Amino acid sequence: MPLIFKSGDLELKQNRSPIPHFSWKASSPLEEISKSKYLHFDMKSLHPGKFSYPYHFHRNAEELFVILEGEATLRSQEGFQKVSKGDVIFFEEGPAGTHQFYNHGDMPLVYLDIRTRANVDVCEYPDSGKINILPALDIFKESSKVAYYTGEEDVRSKWPKEILTNE
């Protein structure tokens, strides 16, 4: 059975960013209503003179934006370009899909944000060097990256001696 979401019926709630440059409204995740297995989607409204999420890309999710109202400037690895009502924008996984909006207009930019649903996604922020493990929102600085076996040198001490051979 199709579910029809009327944009005028969706309640958009203000985000709570501690940095005033980031200000938008978003609907509740619509996949919760639809019980979608593979898509995460919601409606967003970006205020004039504000930025969307920090410049980022996803390692395990594709995104598709459908611009419904307004215009903005899109920042991507290709540079800066204007987008407006009717545009459909696809972002692939990985660094080639890095993106951010700035609403340079005088009316809200309203868009549908559709993402593939992954059990776990890693979102990276090139400007700030952060890594975000989603959906847990565990955020780390990329500069703390270590080699795979760092801190594992004392592995034998964690095991009972009677189990270990060659002691």
Secondary structure, 3 states (H helix, E strand, C coil): CCCCCCHHHCCCEECCCCCCCECEEECCCCHHHHCCCCEEEEEEEECCCCECCCCEEECCCCEEEEEEECEEEEEECCEEEEEECCCEEEECCCHHHCEEEECCCCCCEEEEEEEECCCCEEEEECCCCEEEEECCCEEEEHHHCCCCCCCCCCHHHHCCCCCCCCC
